[in-house]
């Protein structure tokens, strides 16, 4: 199946470069371009992309606001944000808003293509190592979500689901979780899917952020 990609960046040279680099990739079709986040709703309605490659910094409607608005609509395409920093505060906000991950603007074309394919398949483009880096960064920042509210949401989970959620928050892969909790990888995947559904989240990165907000990583470290 061909993946339909929409590119949104205020720099025409960046858009041209991405189009040139990605346009020839097998199974990938660039269906449209946008210069500002304010154009996203109309472009998505017109081109029905599977994935939006979204710049963060744009002059009128930035990519963060555009991502929040887009991901709040039913049937929204996945979003991958473009950034120049590994652990930018704005990247964290984008992930909380439902972006499936991020890629650096100097990422090699083959890796961007791979990221788009993974997101289209339902997988976030953050490796466990990058998830751990984000958790380390956000741990030193003021709480964005009241701890009691985050803990209350996680209280909706069954005990096993909660254990899996905490493991996701620690940046463990499905295989690592399976080994630590003595279950099969398919069972881990089932638990992750249930956690996402119960909490109304888009991906495992959002699970990790919610676990952090609830203070469960601190509790886990004290055991």
Backbone torsions as a table, in degrees:
resi	resn	phi	psi	omega
1	UNK	NA	134.2	178.9
2	UNK	-76.1	133.2	178.4
3	UNK	-90.8	124.3	-179.3
4	UNK	-91.4	123.8	-172.8
5	UNK	-119.1	132.5	174.6
6	UNK	-111.4	129.9	-179.9
7	UNK	-107.5	126.6	-179.8
8	UNK	-126.3	111.8	-179.9
9	UNK	-156.6	138.7	-176.3
10	UNK	-77.7	-12.6	-179.7
11	UNK	-93.0	113.7	-178.0
12	UNK	-62.5	-29.3	179.0
13	UNK	-69.8	-37.8	177.2
14	UNK	-65.4	-44.7	179.2
15	UNK	-60.8	-43.7	-179.2
16	UNK	-64.3	-41.0	-179.9
17	UNK	-64.9	-44.1	179.1
18	UNK	-64.8	-41.2	178.9
19	UNK	-62.2	-41.7	-180.0
20	UNK	-66.2	-43.2	-176.0
21	UNK	-72.9	-38.1	-172.1
22	UNK	-97.6	-20.2	-173.2
23	UNK	-60.8	-28.0	-177.6
24	UNK	-93.8	1.9	-177.7
25	UNK	-69.7	137.8	-178.9
26	UNK	-65.9	133.9	177.5
27	UNK	77.1	11.6	-178.8
28	UNK	-127.4	128.5	179.7
29	UNK	-126.2	122.1	176.0
30	UNK	-84.8	110.3	-172.2
31	UNK	-93.8	-15.3	-179.3
32	UNK	-173.8	167.5	178.3
33	UNK	-134.8	151.3	176.1
34	UNK	-138.6	153.1	-177.7
35	UNK	-107.0	-4.9	-178.4
36	UNK	-157.5	152.5	-179.2
37	UNK	-61.5	-25.2	179.8
38	UNK	-66.6	-19.6	-179.3
39	UNK	-84.7	-13.1	-170.2
40	UNK	-57.9	-49.1	-178.3
41	UNK	-55.9	-44.5	-179.3
42	UNK	-67.1	-42.0	-179.4
43	UNK	-65.5	-39.7	178.3
44	UNK	-65.2	-41.4	178.7
45	UNK	-65.3	-34.5	-176.6
46	UNK	-78.4	-42.5	-170.7
47	UNK	-105.6	-12.5	179.7
48	UNK	47.9	58.6	179.7
49	UNK	-72.7	157.4	173.2
50	UNK	-86.5	-32.1	-177.8
51	UNK	-139.0	140.8	174.1
52	UNK	-113.2	123.7	174.7
53	UNK	-93.8	108.4	-165.0
54	UNK	-116.7	122.3	172.4
55	UNK	-69.8	149.1	179.6
56	UNK	-83.4	-50.0	-172.2
57	UNK	-93.7	107.1	176.4
58	UNK	-134.9	150.5	-167.0
59	UNK	-67.6	-37.1	-175.3
60	UNK	-100.0	-73.8	175.0
61	UNK	-106.7	112.5	-176.4
62	UNK	-73.0	167.8	-176.4
63	UNK	-66.0	-26.4	178.7
64	UNK	-68.0	-49.0	178.3
65	UNK	-62.3	-42.9	179.7
66	UNK	-62.1	-39.1	179.3
67	UNK	-65.9	-44.8	179.4
68	UNK	-59.6	-44.7	180.0
69	UNK	-66.0	-44.3	-176.0
70	UNK	-67.1	-47.3	-176.4
71	UNK	-70.9	-12.3	177.1
72	UNK	-85.9	0.5	-179.4
73	UNK	-104.3	147.1	-179.5
74	UNK	-62.4	140.2	176.2
75	UNK	68.2	22.5	-176.9
76	UNK	-67.6	147.1	175.5
77	UNK	-69.8	162.6	175.4
78	UNK	-71.1	154.3	180.0
79	UNK	-125.0	131.7	170.4
80	UNK	-116.8	123.7	-177.7
81	UNK	-90.2	146.5	176.8
82	UNK	-100.0	132.7	-178.4
83	UNK	-148.1	169.1	176.4
84	UNK	-109.6	0.2	-177.5
85	UNK	-125.5	145.9	179.2
86	UNK	-72.3	-40.4	-172.2
87	UNK	-130.7	44.3	179.3
88	UNK	-66.6	139.6	175.8
89	UNK	-54.6	-35.9	-178.2
90	UNK	-68.5	-31.5	176.3
91	UNK	-64.1	-41.4	178.6
92	UNK	-61.0	-42.1	178.6
93	UNK	-63.8	-39.5	179.2
94	UNK	-63.6	-40.1	179.5
95	UNK	-66.8	-39.0	177.0
96	UNK	-64.7	-31.0	-178.7
97	UNK	-76.9	-10.3	177.1
98	UNK	115.3	5.6	175.2
99	UNK	-63.5	144.9	-176.9
100	UNK	-82.4	-1.4	179.2
101	UNK	151.3	-166.0	179.0
102	UNK	-148.0	158.2	173.3
103	UNK	-132.0	146.3	176.6
104	UNK	-78.0	148.9	-176.8
105	UNK	-66.0	-20.4	179.0
106	UNK	-98.2	15.6	177.9
107	UNK	-67.2	136.9	177.9
108	UNK	-56.8	143.9	-177.6
109	UNK	-52.1	-41.3	-178.5
110	UNK	-61.7	-35.5	-179.9
111	UNK	-73.8	-33.9	176.1
112	UNK	-65.2	-43.9	177.6
113	UNK	-59.3	-44.7	179.3
114	UNK	-62.4	-39.1	179.2
115	UNK	-64.0	-44.3	179.3
116	UNK	-61.7	-42.0	-179.9
117	UNK	-64.6	-41.6	179.6
118	UNK	-63.8	-44.1	-179.5
119	UNK	-63.9	-42.6	178.9
120	UNK	-61.7	-27.9	179.8
121	UNK	-85.9	-2.2	177.3
122	UNK	97.7	10.1	180.0
123	UNK	-108.2	135.3	176.6
124	UNK	-68.4	152.2	-178.4
125	UNK	-95.7	44.8	174.5
126	UNK	-126.2	120.0	176.7
127	UNK	-73.6	162.3	175.6
128	UNK	-52.8	-37.6	-179.6
129	UNK	-63.9	-41.5	179.3
130	UNK	-69.8	-35.9	176.8
131	UNK	-60.6	-43.6	178.4
132	UNK	-61.3	-39.0	179.6
133	UNK	-63.3	-42.7	178.3
134	UNK	-64.7	-40.6	179.1
135	UNK	-64.1	-38.3	178.0
136	UNK	-64.1	-40.8	-180.0
137	UNK	-66.3	-47.5	-174.8
138	UNK	-72.2	-22.0	-179.4
139	UNK	-63.2	-26.4	-179.5
140	UNK	-92.4	5.0	-177.4
141	UNK	-101.9	157.9	176.1
142	UNK	-59.2	147.8	178.8
143	UNK	-61.8	131.8	179.0
144	UNK	-93.8	-26.5	-179.8
145	UNK	-122.0	130.1	178.4
146	UNK	-51.7	134.7	-175.4
147	UNK	-58.7	-41.3	-177.3
148	UNK	-64.3	-36.7	179.7
149	UNK	-66.9	-43.2	179.7
150	UNK	-65.6	-42.5	179.2
151	UNK	-63.8	-36.1	178.6
152	UNK	-64.0	-39.6	178.3
153	UNK	-65.5	-42.8	179.7
154	UNK	-69.5	-20.6	177.4
155	UNK	-67.2	-13.0	177.6
156	UNK	-74.9	-12.5	-175.0
157	UNK	-86.4	151.5	170.5
158	UNK	-70.7	162.1	-175.3
159	UNK	-55.4	-45.4	-178.1
160	UNK	-67.1	-38.4	178.0
161	UNK	-64.4	-38.9	178.8
162	UNK	-64.2	-42.0	178.2
163	UNK	-60.5	-42.4	178.6
164	UNK	-65.8	-41.1	179.6
165	UNK	-60.7	-43.6	178.7
166	UNK	-63.6	-39.5	178.2
167	UNK	-63.9	-39.7	175.2
168	UNK	-61.8	-41.5	178.7
169	UNK	-61.6	-28.6	177.6
170	UNK	-81.0	-2.2	177.4
171	UNK	85.8	16.4	-179.5
172	UNK	-77.4	146.0	174.6
173	UNK	-78.3	169.4	178.2
174	UNK	-59.4	-39.7	179.8
175	UNK	-65.0	-41.2	179.8
176	UNK	-67.0	-39.1	177.8
177	UNK	-64.1	-42.3	-180.0
178	UNK	-59.5	-43.0	179.6
179	UNK	-65.9	-45.2	-176.3
180	UNK	-69.3	-37.1	-175.5
181	UNK	-101.2	7.1	175.9
182	UNK	56.7	55.3	174.8
183	UNK	-142.3	167.4	180.0
184	UNK	-79.2	159.3	178.1
185	UNK	-61.5	-43.3	176.5
186	UNK	-59.0	-35.1	178.1
187	UNK	-67.5	-39.9	176.4
188	UNK	-59.5	-46.5	-179.6
189	UNK	-60.0	-38.9	178.3
190	UNK	-63.5	-44.1	179.2
191	UNK	-63.4	-42.5	179.1
192	UNK	-60.8	-43.2	179.0
193	UNK	-62.1	-40.0	178.8
194	UNK	-66.9	-39.7	178.0
195	UNK	-61.6	-46.1	179.0
196	UNK	-59.5	-44.5	-177.8
197	UNK	-66.6	-45.9	-177.2
198	UNK	-65.2	-36.4	-175.9
199	UNK	-93.6	-5.5	179.8
200	UNK	66.7	38.0	-178.5
201	UNK	-103.8	164.3	-176.3
202	UNK	-95.5	-32.9	-175.3
203	UNK	-158.0	173.8	-174.2
204	UNK	-69.6	-21.7	176.2
205	UNK	-64.5	-40.1	177.3
206	UNK	-65.7	-33.7	174.7
207	UNK	-60.5	-46.8	-178.1
208	UNK	-60.9	-41.7	-179.9
209	UNK	-66.4	-39.5	179.5
210	UNK	-67.3	-40.0	177.2
211	UNK	-61.0	-41.0	177.0
212	UNK	-62.5	-46.0	-178.7
213	UNK	-59.1	-33.8	-178.1
214	UNK	-79.4	-6.3	179.5
215	UNK	78.6	13.4	-175.6
216	UNK	-73.3	-24.2	177.9
217	UNK	-69.6	-35.0	177.1
218	UNK	-66.3	-43.9	179.4
219	UNK	-62.0	-43.3	-178.5
220	UNK	-62.5	-36.3	-178.9
221	UNK	-72.2	-19.1	-178.7
222	UNK	-87.5	-11.2	-177.0
223	UNK	-77.7	NA	NA
